[in-house]
Amino acid sequence: MNTAIITGASVGIGHATAQAFLDEGYQVFNLSRRACPLEQVTNISCDLSNNADIAAACATLGEAIAQSDSTALVYNASQMLKDSTAACDSDQLRQVLETNVVAINSLNQKLLPLLGTTSSVIYVGSTLSEKAVPNSFSYVVSKHAQLGMMRATCQDLMGSGTHTALVCPGFTDTEMLRTHLGNDPAVEQAIAGMNSFNRLIAPEEIAELIRWAHHNPVINGAVLHANLGQKEA
């Protein structure tokens, strides 16, 4: 039995990734406040900013990992706010970091020691893991932090048989992106025009890259860009 553990698998990239692993016969767990509508997914209700929720989830996940030959640990959930360097109070920054960074650390502390060989830890970052745009301050900070976490994870797991990668999607057709853009079709079209194919990326395209990354340890420690050839600013 193989297992995929995905944070935020209820919608978007997480939902598509859950389907990709289900299609391979994996048992799939979703950690989020909202349930994944796919019938075969095991939903673990979890507020990623709540330590008690994470501890309870890990108790269940530990049993599943122990029975698995290979585990894909996919950190997909993220919180994205509209803010800026001059307009982001520290409580707001902490709120984003709790979900996008601290929760990952809490899960890693409990789950990494349990992973068997041929497992993976896949961080879902963003093009904003390596660059910045205006009015996304806390998100940019958190995505840069995920890049550092992935690289540190790679080094600390040397020799364990578990590999890591950071998948960096470009503008993907998700609920989070549409909300951030104010559900404005004109803005969405303008954003879609910022890559070589003049369209938004489908969540399924990112899911396939995540699935591929899990099966290919040669990319250990790599940043995988998935943005359809985004135009340089």
N, CA, C and O of each residue as an XYZ file, in Angstrom:
932
protein
N       0.842     -1.197      0.000
C       0.000      0.000      0.000
C       0.874      1.244      0.000
O       1.851      1.319      0.746
N       0.530      2.217     -0.831
C       1.209      3.510     -0.879
C       0.244      4.604     -0.426
O      -0.972      4.483     -0.578
N       0.800      5.655      0.124
C      -0.019      6.697      0.740
C       0.371      8.077      0.235
O       1.553      8.365      0.050
N      -0.617      8.923      0.013
C      -0.391     10.342     -0.270
C      -1.101     11.156      0.794
O      -2.293     10.969      1.038
N      -0.372     12.052      1.422
C      -0.907     12.958      2.436
C      -0.817     14.359      1.859
O       0.277     14.840      1.564
N      -1.960     15.020      1.696
C      -2.010     16.306      0.999
C      -2.707     17.329      1.883
O      -3.832     17.102      2.328
N      -2.053     18.441      2.136
C      -2.737     19.523      2.852
C      -3.525     20.346      1.836
O      -3.038     20.646      0.746
N      -4.745     20.702      2.212
C      -5.576     21.521      1.337
C      -6.001     20.813      0.071
O      -5.921     21.383     -1.017
N      -6.457     19.562      0.200
C      -6.860     18.784     -0.981
C      -8.335     18.952     -1.315
O      -8.876     18.194     -2.121
N      -8.986     19.924     -0.714
C     -10.421     20.085     -0.943
C     -10.730     20.769     -2.269
O     -11.779     20.515     -2.860
N      -9.835     21.632     -2.746
C     -10.075     22.377     -3.985
C      -8.764     22.548     -4.743
O      -7.685     22.264     -4.223
N      -8.880     23.018     -5.980
C      -7.735     23.473     -6.741
C      -6.659     22.431     -6.975
O      -6.952     21.280     -7.299
N      -5.411     22.845     -6.807
C      -4.272     21.960     -7.042
C      -4.319     20.757     -6.115
O      -4.010     19.641     -6.533
N      -4.702     20.968     -4.863
C      -4.773     19.856     -3.917
C      -5.780     18.811     -4.333
O      -5.511     17.613     -4.253
N      -6.944     19.261     -4.779
C      -7.992     18.345     -5.243
C      -7.500     17.551     -6.448
O      -7.682     16.335     -6.506
N      -6.879     18.230     -7.410
C      -6.368     17.549     -8.592
C      -5.260     16.568     -8.236
O      -5.156     15.502     -8.842
N      -4.439     16.920     -7.264
C      -3.362     16.024     -6.829
C      -3.931     14.790     -6.148
O      -3.425     13.684     -6.343
N      -4.976     14.969     -5.354
C      -5.637     13.816     -4.730
C      -6.141     12.850     -5.793
O      -5.972     11.637     -5.667
N      -6.764     13.390     -6.845
C      -7.268     12.535     -7.916
C      -6.125     11.816     -8.629
O      -6.255     10.642     -8.977
N      -5.019     12.502     -8.847
C      -3.881     11.891     -9.532
C      -3.344     10.697     -8.754
O      -3.009      9.672     -9.348
N      -3.260     10.818     -7.447
C      -2.753      9.702     -6.644
C      -3.804      8.605     -6.486
O      -3.461      7.425     -6.434
N      -5.057      8.976     -6.411
C      -6.108      7.955     -6.394
C      -6.063      7.109     -7.661
O      -6.238      5.891     -7.606
N      -5.833      7.743     -8.782
C      -5.775      7.027    -10.052
C      -4.641      6.005    -10.071
O      -4.670      5.053    -10.852
N      -3.645      6.203     -9.213
C      -2.521      5.265     -9.112
C      -2.746      4.200     -8.045
O      -1.892      3.341     -7.826
N      -3.890      4.259     -7.390
C      -4.178      3.269     -6.369
C      -3.671      3.619     -4.981
O      -3.648      2.759     -4.101
N      -3.264      4.863     -4.767
C      -2.800      5.293     -3.446
C      -3.985      5.501     -2.509
O      -5.082      5.848     -2.946
N      -3.749      5.285     -1.208
C      -4.698      5.790     -0.228
C      -4.331      7.248      0.006
O      -3.164      7.581      0.212
N      -5.336      8.110     -0.027
C      -5.097      9.552      0.000
C      -5.771     10.167      1.214
O      -6.939      9.903      1.498
N      -5.011     10.995      1.926
C      -5.526     11.729      3.077
C      -5.514     13.224      2.766
O      -4.542     13.752      2.225
N      -6.597     13.886      3.115
C      -6.708     15.329      2.987
C      -6.701     15.968      4.367
O      -7.517     15.625      5.222
N      -5.772     16.904      4.582
C      -5.747     17.682      5.819
C      -6.197     19.096      5.500
O      -5.461     19.864      4.880
N      -7.400     19.437      5.921
C      -7.894     20.798      5.730
C      -9.177     20.975      6.521
O      -9.729     20.013      7.054
N      -9.643     22.205      6.590
C     -10.903     22.464      7.285
C     -12.095     22.037      6.435
O     -13.152     21.693      6.963
N     -11.916     22.062      5.113
C     -12.982     21.636      4.200
C     -12.698     20.225      3.685
O     -11.550     19.865      3.425
N     -13.752     19.444      3.544
C     -13.591     18.079      3.053
C     -13.341     18.061      1.560
O     -13.867     18.896      0.824
N     -12.537     17.107      1.113
C     -12.372     16.865     -0.316
C     -13.581     16.069     -0.789
O     -13.931     15.075     -0.154
N     -14.235     16.468     -1.882
C     -15.451     15.785     -2.330
C     -15.206     14.429     -2.991
O     -16.167     13.718     -3.286
N     -13.967     14.056     -3.229
C     -13.677     12.755     -3.830
C     -13.953     11.652     -2.812
O     -13.404     11.663     -1.711
N     -14.803     10.705     -3.185
C     -15.302      9.714     -2.222
C     -14.204      8.874     -1.594
O     -14.310      8.507     -0.424
N     -13.156      8.561     -2.338
C     -12.131      7.658     -1.833
C     -11.106      8.336     -0.927
O     -10.267      7.665     -0.326
N     -11.172      9.647     -0.829
C     -10.230     10.379      0.013
C     -10.660     10.304      1.467
O     -11.841     10.452      1.780
N      -9.698     10.073      2.359
C      -9.954     10.118      3.794
C      -9.714     11.541      4.277
O      -8.590     12.040      4.237
N     -10.771     12.183      4.729
C     -10.665     13.571      5.187
C     -10.359     13.628      6.671
O     -11.045     13.008      7.484
N      -9.335     14.369      7.012
C      -9.010     14.639      8.409
C      -9.207     16.131      8.631
O      -8.413     16.946      8.162
N     -10.266     16.482      9.345
C     -10.547     17.893      9.593
C      -9.412     18.495     10.411
O      -9.123     18.038     11.516
N      -8.779     19.512      9.867
C      -7.574     20.044     10.502
C      -7.410     21.522     10.191
O      -7.279     21.912      9.031
N      -7.419     22.338     11.231
C      -7.055     23.740     11.111
C      -5.533     23.793     11.244
O      -4.995     23.535     12.320
N      -4.844     24.124     10.157
C      -3.386     24.058     10.153
C      -2.725     25.100     11.043
O      -1.507     25.081     11.218
N      -3.508     26.002     11.601
C      -2.955     26.952     12.562
C      -3.177     26.491     14.005
O      -2.865     27.215     14.950
N      -3.721     25.278     14.162
C      -4.067     24.757     15.489
C      -3.188     23.548     15.817
O      -3.270     22.517     15.150
N      -2.357     23.680     16.834
C      -1.426     22.604     17.186
C      -2.140     21.322     17.608
O      -1.676     20.221     17.312
N      -3.267     21.468     18.298
C      -4.001     20.279     18.743
C      -4.550     19.513     17.547
O      -4.517     18.283     17.525
N      -5.058     20.241     16.547
C      -5.558     19.594     15.333
C      -4.440     18.840     14.611
O      -4.638     17.717     14.147
N      -3.281     19.459     14.523
C      -2.147     18.821     13.848
C      -1.712     17.566     14.588
O      -1.433     16.544     13.963
N      -1.653     17.633     15.904
C      -1.250     16.465     16.697
C      -2.231     15.310     16.512
O      -1.822     14.157     16.376
N      -3.519     15.623     16.508
C      -4.525     14.580     16.319
C      -4.423     13.968     14.926
O      -4.539     12.753     14.765
N      -4.208     14.811     13.927
C      -4.069     14.310     12.555
C      -2.860     13.395     12.441
O      -2.933     12.343     11.805
N      -1.764     13.781     13.044
C      -0.535     12.986     12.937
C      -0.668     11.622     13.606
O      -0.018     10.664     13.188
N      -1.487     11.524     14.620
C      -1.699     10.222     15.254
C      -2.324      9.247     14.262
O      -1.933      8.081     14.198
N      -3.289      9.726     13.495
C      -3.908      8.891     12.470
C      -2.949      8.618     11.325
O      -2.855      7.488     10.845
N      -2.240      9.643     10.887
C      -1.346      9.508      9.749
C      -0.164      8.600     10.056
O       0.333      7.902      9.172
N       0.282      8.606     11.295
C       1.403      7.747     11.670
C       1.097      6.281     11.429
O       1.956      5.525     10.975
N      -0.114      5.887     11.731
C      -0.518      4.492     11.505
C      -0.527      4.168     10.018
O      -0.099      3.087      9.614
N      -1.014      5.099      9.201
C      -1.053      4.871      7.759
C       0.347      4.784      7.174
O       0.617      3.923      6.337
N       1.242      5.667      7.608
C       2.614      5.658      7.101
C       3.313      4.353      7.463
O       4.066      3.802      6.659
N       3.066      3.867      8.662
C       3.716      2.631      9.110
C       3.342      1.442      8.239
O       4.108      0.484      8.137
N       2.175      1.493      7.613
C       1.708      0.390      6.781
C       1.996      0.621      5.293
O       1.589     -0.180      4.451
N       2.693      1.708      4.969
C       2.907      2.085      3.572
C       4.319      1.738      3.117
O       5.277      1.831      3.884
N       4.427      1.342      1.870
C       5.737      1.138      1.268
C       6.358      2.478      0.868
O       7.572      2.663      0.953
N       5.516      3.397      0.436
C       5.986      4.703     -0.023
C       4.940      5.749      0.333
O       3.740      5.511      0.203
N       5.406      6.909      0.783
C       4.500      7.992      1.169
C       4.875      9.271      0.441
O       6.040      9.669      0.427
N       3.884      9.910     -0.161
C       4.054     11.243     -0.737
C       3.455     12.246      0.240
O       2.248     12.241      0.485
N       4.298     13.098      0.790
C       3.860     14.126      1.731
C       3.853     15.449      0.967
O       4.908     16.011      0.674
N       2.655     15.938      0.647
C       2.510     17.085     -0.259
C       1.962     18.284      0.514
O       0.822     18.271      0.978
N       2.790     19.313      0.642
C       2.389     20.526      1.353
C       1.843     21.531      0.350
O       2.586     22.301     -0.259
N       0.529     21.503      0.195
C      -0.137     22.316     -0.805
C      -0.900     23.507     -0.218
O      -0.984     24.552     -0.863
N      -1.449     23.374      0.975
C      -2.314     24.420      1.541
C      -1.553     25.730      1.725
O      -0.402     25.740      2.161
N      -2.211     26.822      1.388
C      -1.615     28.143      1.573
C      -2.703     29.168      1.842
O      -3.852     29.020      1.425
N      -2.305     30.198      2.545
C      -3.172     31.353      2.757
C      -2.550     32.547      2.036
O      -1.347     32.786      2.140
N      -3.377     33.292      1.305
C      -2.884     34.436      0.541
C      -3.737     35.653      0.854
O      -4.951     35.645      0.646
N      -3.097     36.690      1.351
C      -3.787     37.932      1.669
C      -3.281     39.054      0.771
O      -2.179     38.978      0.228
N      -4.089     40.087      0.621
C      -3.643     41.297     -0.061
C      -3.047     42.226      0.988
O      -3.768     42.753      1.836
N      -1.745     42.425      0.934
C      -1.092     43.312      1.882
C       0.195     43.822      1.252
O       0.539     43.439      0.133
N       0.891     44.670      1.957
C       2.135     45.227      1.435
C       3.117     45.422      2.576
O       2.757     45.302      3.747
N       4.353     45.722      2.228
C       5.378     45.941      3.246
C       4.958     47.012      4.244
O       5.248     46.897      5.435
N       4.290     48.034      3.778
C       3.886     49.147      4.639
C       2.504     48.951      5.250
O       2.067     49.760      6.069
N       1.811     47.880      4.857
C       0.447     47.654      5.355
C       0.225     46.179      5.625
O      -0.604     45.523      4.994
N       0.989     45.678      6.581
C       0.820     44.289      7.042
C       1.268     44.244      8.488
O       2.463     44.167      8.773
N       0.304     44.293      9.408
C       0.712     44.276     10.806
C       1.238     42.890     11.173
O       0.983     41.914     10.468
N       1.958     42.815     12.257
C       2.656     41.577     12.607
C       1.703     40.430     12.908
O       2.030     39.275     12.636
N       0.535     40.720     13.463
C      -0.441     39.653     13.706
C      -0.914     39.044     12.394
O      -1.114     37.833     12.299
N      -1.093     39.887     11.384
C      -1.504     39.407     10.071
C      -0.411     38.536      9.446
O      -0.695     37.499      8.847
N       0.833     38.972      9.595
C       1.956     38.184      9.077
C       2.042     36.836      9.795
O       2.252     35.803      9.159
N       1.880     36.849     11.116
C       1.911     35.591     11.873
C       0.821     34.639     11.400
O       1.043     33.431     11.310
N      -0.355     35.179     11.097
C      -1.478     34.359     10.644
C      -1.117     33.613      9.361
O      -1.395     32.420      9.241
N      -0.506     34.300      8.411
C      -0.113     33.657      7.160
C       1.012     32.656      7.396
O       0.985     31.550      6.857
N       1.988     33.037      8.190
C       3.120     32.139      8.440
C       2.692     30.883      9.192
O       3.275     29.818      8.987
N       1.689     30.987     10.056
C       1.206     29.813     10.777
C       0.739     28.730      9.801
O       1.069     27.555      9.962
N      -0.027     29.136      8.793
C      -0.540     28.171      7.823
C       0.518     27.760      6.813
O       0.662     26.573      6.517
N       1.260     28.724      6.279
C       2.141     28.471      5.141
C       3.517     27.957      5.523
O       4.210     27.376      4.687
N       3.931     28.162      6.789
C       5.280     27.775      7.187
C       5.287     26.946      8.474
O       5.802     25.828      8.491
N       4.720     27.490      9.543
C       4.813     26.822     10.851
C       4.093     25.478     10.841
O       4.589     24.506     11.411
N       2.924     25.416     10.196
C       2.196     24.139     10.136
C       3.017     23.065      9.444
O       3.005     21.906      9.857
N       3.732     23.450      8.391
C       4.593     22.486      7.698
C       5.659     21.974      8.650
O       5.928     20.774      8.700
N       6.267     22.879      9.405
C       7.280     22.454     10.368
C       6.692     21.508     11.409
O       7.315     20.505     11.758
N       5.502     21.820     11.904
C       4.875     20.964     12.916
C       4.612     19.569     12.370
O       4.847     18.573     13.053
N       4.121     19.503     11.132
C       3.881     18.199     10.513
C       5.192     17.467     10.251
O       5.284     16.260     10.470
N       6.196     18.187      9.787
C       7.492     17.548      9.535
C       8.077     16.934     10.800
O       8.613     15.826     10.761
N       7.980     17.640     11.912
C       8.566     17.138     13.146
C       7.983     15.783     13.547
O       8.679     14.932     14.101
N       6.698     15.600     13.257
C       6.030     14.370     13.664
C       6.074     13.286     12.588
O       6.083     12.098     12.911
N       6.102     13.681     11.314
C       5.943     12.694     10.246
C       7.241     12.287      9.561
O       7.364     11.141      9.127
N       8.210     13.187      9.453
C       9.437     12.833      8.735
C      10.147     11.616      9.327
O      10.639     10.784      8.565
N      10.222     11.475     10.664
C      10.918     10.302     11.206
C      10.228      8.977     10.865
O      10.834      7.913     10.993
N       8.966      9.039     10.433
C       8.204      7.824     10.151
C       8.307      7.386      8.699
O       7.981      6.245      8.374
N       8.762      8.286      7.812
C       8.746      8.000      6.383
C       9.737      6.896      6.024
O      10.869      6.872      6.508
N       9.283      5.982      5.161
C      10.158      4.933      4.683
C      10.924      5.379      3.450
O      10.703      6.474      2.933
N      11.824      4.526      2.984
C      12.542      4.831      1.758
C      11.551      4.892      0.597
O      10.464      4.317      0.658
N      11.943      5.588     -0.444
C      11.126      5.869     -1.633
C       9.978      6.828     -1.332
O       9.055      6.950     -2.138
N      10.016      7.508     -0.192
C       9.014      8.529      0.111
C       9.485      9.881     -0.412
O      10.629     10.032     -0.841
N       8.584     10.863     -0.370
C       8.940     12.203     -0.840
C       8.266     13.259      0.021
O       7.239     13.012      0.653
N       8.868     14.437      0.030
C       8.280     15.615      0.669
C       8.240     16.690     -0.408
O       9.267     17.252     -0.787
N       7.036     16.962     -0.889
C       6.873     17.906     -1.997
C       6.220     19.185     -1.474
O       5.085     19.168     -0.998
N       6.942     20.270     -1.568
C       6.431     21.581     -1.181
C       5.839     22.247     -2.423
O       6.482     22.286     -3.472
N       4.627     22.764     -2.309
C       4.017     23.496     -3.417
C       4.224     24.979     -3.151
O       3.530     25.588     -2.338
N       5.195     25.540     -3.856
C       5.523     26.940     -3.687
C       4.781     27.801     -4.687
O       3.562     27.702     -4.827
N       5.521     28.641     -5.377
C       4.925     29.601     -6.309
C       6.063     30.245     -7.086
O       7.223     30.156     -6.683
N       5.733     30.894     -8.200
C       6.751     31.740     -8.817
C       7.230     32.782     -7.816
O       8.338     33.304     -7.934
N       6.380     33.083     -6.823
C       6.741     34.067     -5.804
C       7.628     33.478     -4.712
O       7.909     34.144     -3.715
N       8.067     32.246     -4.893
C       9.113     31.696     -4.024
C      10.476     32.282     -4.378
O      11.413     32.210     -3.583
N      10.585     32.865     -5.579
C      11.878     33.367     -6.039
C      11.815     34.807     -6.551
O      12.839     35.355     -6.959
N      10.648     35.421     -6.539
C      10.495     36.803     -6.978
C       9.408     37.447     -6.133
O       8.890     36.825     -5.205
N       9.066     38.670     -6.444
C       8.017     39.370     -5.687
C       7.186     40.222     -6.637
O       7.645     40.644     -7.699
N       5.959     40.458     -6.219
C       5.067     41.390     -6.910
C       4.454     42.301     -5.844
O       4.485     41.964     -4.661
N       3.909     43.427     -6.234
C       3.308     44.323     -5.238
C       2.067     43.706     -4.588
O       1.371     42.887     -5.188
N       1.817     44.113     -3.368
C       0.571     43.822     -2.648
C       0.354     42.337     -2.357
O      -0.782     41.864     -2.319
N       1.443     41.617     -2.155
C       1.368     40.206     -1.747
C       2.460     39.923     -0.723
O       3.064     38.851     -0.738
N       2.710     40.866      0.154
C       3.876     40.828      1.039
C       3.975     39.543      1.858
O       4.980     38.838      1.777
N       2.935     39.228      2.652
C       3.035     38.072      3.553
C       3.122     36.764      2.781
O       3.808     35.835      3.208
N       2.434     36.684      1.650
C       2.488     35.483      0.819
C       3.885     35.302      0.231
O       4.422     34.194      0.235
N       4.473     36.386     -0.276
C       5.822     36.312     -0.831
C       6.817     35.861      0.237
O       7.659     35.000     -0.018
N       6.719     36.436      1.419
C       7.615     36.060      2.515
C       7.481     34.568      2.826
O       8.482     33.870      2.993
N       6.251     34.092      2.903
C       6.022     32.686      3.261
C       6.508     31.743      2.160
O       7.031     30.668      2.455
N       6.339     32.133      0.901
C       6.767     31.266     -0.195
C       8.291     31.238     -0.321
O       8.859     30.207     -0.681
N       8.956     32.352     -0.032
C      10.415     32.320      0.043
C      10.866     31.396      1.176
O      11.855     30.676      1.039
N      10.143     31.422      2.285
C      10.489     30.542      3.405
C      10.341     29.079      3.019
O      11.149     28.250      3.437
N       9.325     28.744      2.229
C       9.147     27.355      1.806
C      10.313     26.872      0.953
O      10.693     25.703      1.027
N      10.878     27.756      0.150
C      12.064     27.383     -0.622
C      13.207     27.005      0.312
O      13.872     25.991      0.100
N      13.438     27.805      1.333
C      14.472     27.474      2.306
C      14.180     26.190      3.052
O      15.088     25.403      3.318
N      12.916     25.970      3.393
C      12.538     24.735      4.091
C      12.823     23.509      3.230
O      13.337     22.504      3.722
N      12.484     23.597      1.934
C      12.723     22.459      1.051
C      14.210     22.148      0.968
O      14.608     20.988      1.074
N      15.028     23.167      0.781
C      16.468     22.935      0.657
C      17.057     22.382      1.951
O      17.913     21.498      1.920
N      16.599     22.904      3.087
C      17.078     22.384      4.371
C      16.614     20.947      4.587
O      17.366     20.117      5.100
N      15.372     20.654      4.193
C      14.852     19.294      4.316
C      15.698     18.331      3.500
O      16.031     17.242      3.966
N      16.045     18.727      2.290
C      16.890     17.896      1.431
C      18.196     17.557      2.134
O      18.613     16.399      2.146
N      18.834     18.546      2.711
C      20.121     18.310      3.364
C      19.980     17.445      4.621
O      20.802     16.564      4.874
N      18.942     17.702      5.396
C      18.784     16.979      6.657
C      18.329     15.535      6.464
O      18.494     14.709      7.362
N      17.755     15.223      5.293
C      17.296     13.854      5.032
C      18.277     13.060      4.183
O      17.949     11.969      3.717
N      19.477     13.595      3.977
C      20.473     12.886      3.168
C      20.674     11.462      3.680
O      20.888     11.245      4.872
N      20.603     10.496      2.765
C      20.831      9.101      3.112
C      19.605      8.372      3.609
O      19.664      7.169      3.866
N      18.481      9.082      3.752
C      17.284      8.456      4.313
C      16.453      7.727      3.266
O      15.613      6.894      3.605
N      16.686      8.039      1.992
C      15.855      7.472      0.931
C      14.618      8.309      0.628
O      13.851      7.973     -0.275
N      14.414      9.393      1.369
C      13.309     10.316      1.116
C      13.842     11.533      0.383
O      14.855     12.105      0.785
N      13.169     11.937     -0.692
C      13.638     13.082     -1.462
C      12.639     14.230     -1.394
O      11.492     14.047     -0.985
N      13.085     15.406     -1.796
C      12.280     16.619     -1.688
C      12.279     17.372     -3.018
O      13.121     17.140     -3.886
N      11.316     18.277     -3.152
C      11.288     19.199     -4.289
C      10.352     20.347     -3.945
O       9.471     20.215     -3.095
N      10.553     21.465     -4.612
C       9.637     22.595     -4.521
C       9.031     22.798     -5.899
O       9.730     23.165     -6.844
N       7.726     22.558     -6.012
C       7.011     22.783     -7.265
C       6.474     24.209     -7.242
O       5.755     24.594     -6.321
N       6.826     24.989     -8.257
C       6.462     26.409     -8.287
C       5.491     26.692     -9.427
O       5.922     26.975    -10.545
N       4.189     26.622     -9.164
C       3.209     26.931    -10.209
C       3.213     28.406    -10.571
O       3.487     29.272     -9.740
N       2.899     28.669    -11.839
C       2.580     30.029    -12.246
C       1.114     30.299    -11.966
O       0.533     29.712    -11.053
N       0.518     31.183    -12.745
C      -0.876     31.566    -12.511
C      -1.790     30.386    -12.867
O      -1.961     30.042    -14.037
N      -2.365     29.785    -11.837
C      -3.163     28.563    -11.988
C      -4.630     28.864    -11.702
O      -4.956     29.651    -10.813
N      -5.493     28.235    -12.461
C      -6.929     28.495    -12.375
C      -7.498     27.866    -11.104
O      -8.043     26.763    -11.129
N      -7.358     28.590     -9.998
C      -7.813     28.103     -8.702
C      -8.698     29.141     -8.026
O      -8.713     30.316     -8.393
N      -9.423     28.676     -7.044
C     -10.274     29.568     -6.245
C      -9.440     30.647     -5.572
O      -9.859     31.802     -5.492
N      -8.249     30.269     -5.084
C      -7.404     31.233     -4.387
C      -6.969     32.358     -5.320
O      -6.995     33.526     -4.931
N      -6.569     32.019     -6.550
C      -6.152     33.051     -7.486
C      -7.321     33.952     -7.848
O      -7.186     35.176     -7.854
N      -8.460     33.359     -8.148
C      -9.603     34.177     -8.557
C     -10.029     35.128     -7.441
O     -10.379     36.280     -7.701
N      -9.999     34.645     -6.205
C     -10.352     35.499     -5.065
C      -9.353     36.638     -4.933
O      -9.736     37.784     -4.699
N      -8.065     36.319     -5.084
C      -7.025     37.346     -4.963
C      -7.178     38.407     -6.035
O      -6.863     39.575     -5.806
N      -7.663     38.006     -7.211
C      -7.836     38.949     -8.322
C      -9.193     39.642     -8.289
O      -9.527     40.411     -9.191
N      -9.976     39.366     -7.242
C     -11.271     40.017     -7.096
C     -12.341     39.475     -8.015
O     -13.338     40.143     -8.287
N     -12.127     38.234     -8.504
C     -13.095     37.597     -9.414
C     -13.453     38.513    -10.581
O     -14.612     38.607    -10.986
N     -12.440     39.183    -11.110
C     -12.607     40.112    -12.220
C     -12.130     39.433    -13.503
O     -10.928     39.217    -13.657
N     -13.028     39.089    -14.429
C     -12.625     38.380    -15.655
C     -11.580     39.132    -16.467
O     -10.706     38.514    -17.075
N     -11.661     40.441    -16.483
C     -10.690     41.221    -17.254
C      -9.290     41.085    -16.667
O      -8.310     40.952    -17.400
N      -9.207     41.118    -15.353
C      -7.909     40.952    -14.695
C      -7.397     39.532    -14.908
O      -6.209     39.325    -15.159
N      -8.300     38.552    -14.807
C      -7.898     37.161    -15.031
C      -7.330     36.978    -16.434
O      -6.331     36.281    -16.613
N      -7.960     37.600    -17.430
C      -7.477     37.487    -18.804
C      -6.118     38.145    -18.964
O      -5.249     37.633    -19.669
N      -5.938     39.285    -18.305
C      -4.644     39.969    -18.370
C      -3.545     39.105    -17.752
O      -2.433     39.032    -18.275
N      -3.866     38.455    -16.638
C      -2.901     37.575    -15.980
C      -2.596     36.371    -16.870
O      -1.445     35.951    -16.991
N      -3.638     35.824    -17.488
C      -3.453     34.667    -18.373
C      -2.537     35.010    -19.542
O      -1.842     34.140    -20.067
N      -2.537     36.270    -19.946
C      -1.705     36.680    -21.059
C      -0.249     36.880    -20.717
O       0.535     37.301    -21.568
N       0.133     36.582    -19.471
C       1.507     36.819    -19.039
C       2.407     35.606    -19.223
O       3.514     35.565    -18.688
N       1.931     34.607    -19.984
C       2.804     33.476    -20.291
C       2.750     33.162    -21.781
O       1.967     33.760    -22.519
N       3.570     32.238    -22.211
C       3.734     31.944    -23.630
C       2.491     31.355    -24.288
O       2.359     31.405    -25.511
N       1.573     30.793    -23.489
C       0.406     30.108    -24.046
C      -0.892     30.895    -23.872
O      -1.959     30.439    -24.282
N      -0.797     32.075    -23.263
C      -1.943     32.979    -23.147
C      -3.141     32.323    -22.473
O      -4.276     32.482    -22.922
N      -2.886     31.586    -21.396
C      -3.964     30.940    -20.648
C      -3.504     30.694    -19.220
O      -2.310     30.718    -18.921
N      -4.476     30.456    -18.343
C      -4.143     30.015    -16.991
C      -3.762     28.539    -17.023
O      -4.193     27.792    -17.901
N      -2.961     28.139    -16.069
C      -2.554     26.747    -15.941
C      -3.691     25.961    -15.304
O      -4.353     26.464    -14.397
N      -3.927     24.748    -15.760
C      -4.944     23.885    -15.159
C      -4.371     23.227    -13.914
O      -3.213     22.809    -13.924
N      -5.151     23.123    -12.845
C      -4.658     22.443    -11.647
C      -4.136     21.037    -11.928
O      -3.193     20.577    -11.284
N      -4.756     20.357    -12.895
C      -4.336     18.994    -13.226
C      -2.905     18.947    -13.763
O      -2.207     17.948    -13.588
N      -2.471     20.023    -14.412
C      -1.099     20.074    -14.918
C      -0.101     20.113    -13.762
O       0.941     19.459    -13.808
N      -0.424     20.874    -12.744
C       0.458     20.939    -11.572
C       0.411     19.616    -10.815
O       1.435     19.139    -10.325
N      -0.773     19.028    -10.721
C      -0.917     17.745    -10.029
C      -0.051     16.671    -10.677
O       0.572     15.871     -9.980
N      -0.011     16.651    -11.996
C       0.798     15.654    -12.690
C       2.282     15.855    -12.402
O       3.024     14.881    -12.274
N       2.721     17.115    -12.300
C       4.113     17.383    -11.968
C       4.427     16.928    -10.541
O       5.495     16.370    -10.288
N       3.506     17.165     -9.617
C       3.699     16.707     -8.233
C       3.801     15.187     -8.194
O       4.679     14.640     -7.526
N       2.914     14.509     -8.901
C       2.947     13.044     -8.949
C       4.271     12.562     -9.529
O       4.884     11.634     -9.002
N       4.706     13.192    -10.609
C       5.964     12.825    -11.244
C       7.135     13.047    -10.299
O       8.026     12.204    -10.199
N       7.134     14.179     -9.607
C       8.227     14.492     -8.688
C       8.334     13.449     -7.578
O       9.434     13.106     -7.146
N       7.198     12.953     -7.123
C       7.218     11.917     -6.088
C       7.943     10.666     -6.568
O       8.646     10.019     -5.792
N       7.779     10.327     -7.822
C       8.333      9.078     -8.337
C       9.764      9.196     -8.858
O      10.343      8.199     -9.288
N      10.339     10.392     -8.826
C      11.653     10.593     -9.444
C      12.627     11.265     -8.481
O      12.754     12.489     -8.482
N      13.309     10.479     -7.668
C      14.214     11.051     -6.666
C      15.429     11.764     -7.244
O      16.161     12.432     -6.514
N      15.651     11.626     -8.555
C      16.777     12.329     -9.165
C      16.646     13.841     -9.007
O      17.648     14.552     -9.087
N      15.427     14.348     -8.784
C      15.234     15.791     -8.649
C      15.359     16.253     -7.194
O      14.960     17.371     -6.866
N      15.903     15.414     -6.329
C      16.031     15.749     -4.908
C      16.649     17.130     -4.709
O      17.752     17.404     -5.182
N      15.923     17.996     -4.003
C      16.408     19.343     -3.718
C      16.139     20.357     -4.808
O      16.591     21.498     -4.714
N      15.406     19.962     -5.850
C      15.225     20.834     -7.006
C      14.024     21.759     -6.868
O      13.057     21.452     -6.171
N      14.107     22.896     -7.548
C      12.983     23.795     -7.741
C      12.440     23.537     -9.136
O      13.159     23.687    -10.125
N      11.160     23.145     -9.219
C      10.544     22.793    -10.491
C       9.574     23.893    -10.896
O       8.523     24.065    -10.278
N       9.933     24.637    -11.937
C       9.092     25.737    -12.402
C       7.994     25.199    -13.313
O       8.255     24.410    -14.221
N       6.777     25.632    -13.059
C       5.617     25.173    -13.848
C       4.753     26.371    -14.166
O       3.716     26.577    -13.535
N       5.171     27.170    -15.149
C       4.497     28.454    -15.378
C       4.211     28.772    -16.833
O       3.854     29.905    -17.157
N       4.361     27.784    -17.725
C       4.075     27.972    -19.157
C       4.975     29.035    -19.801
O       4.607     29.638    -20.809
N       6.139     29.257    -19.220
C       7.030     30.255    -19.798
C       6.589     31.665    -19.504
O       6.241     32.424    -20.408
N       6.604     32.014    -18.226
C       6.087     33.309    -17.804
C       6.961     34.460    -18.321
O       8.189     34.375    -18.301
N       6.321     35.522    -18.775
C       7.055     36.679    -19.270
C       7.808     37.362    -18.136
O       7.305     37.460    -17.017
N       8.993     37.825    -18.425
C       9.752     38.558    -17.437
C       9.196     39.969    -17.294
O       8.838     40.615    -18.279
N       9.132     40.430    -16.063
C       8.608     41.785    -15.813
C       9.581     42.828    -16.316
O       9.319     44.025    -16.197
